[in-house]
Amino acid sequence: MKKTALVMLLLGLLGLPMASQALTESEAEDMADLTAVFVYLKNNCGYSDMPNEQIRRAIQIFALQNKWDMTNYGAYDMRALGEASYRDLSGIAIPTPNKCRSLASNSLSLLAYAR
């Protein structure tokens, strides 16, 4: 019996939960969208002093809160997804101050958890 099959069988027999599914395309896009929000806030809204490491931790916490399995994170071109999300966000026809206020009020609270 293969080692992985044996481990899965043992976990099932012990009543432990099986591993969650790998990160889906939709979840990867959600992560890219959140990244784009933080980049937009830094580049366009005067939050340039927001530490990149704190942003990374906030996004990781967001993924953990959603119980996303990040084992296949590298399978997605997150840079391309993030750039597309940023372009989409930048193209929304709302005055920048209004957009900044809305984005900040809906996302900056995540940074508090990442400290």
Secondary structure, 3 states (H helix, E strand, C coil): CCHHHHHHHHHHHHCCCCCCCECCHHHHHHHHHHHHHHHHHHHHCCCCCCCHHHHHHHHHHHHHHCCCECCCHHHCCHHHHHHHHHHHHHCCCCCHHHHHHHHHHHHCHHHHHCC
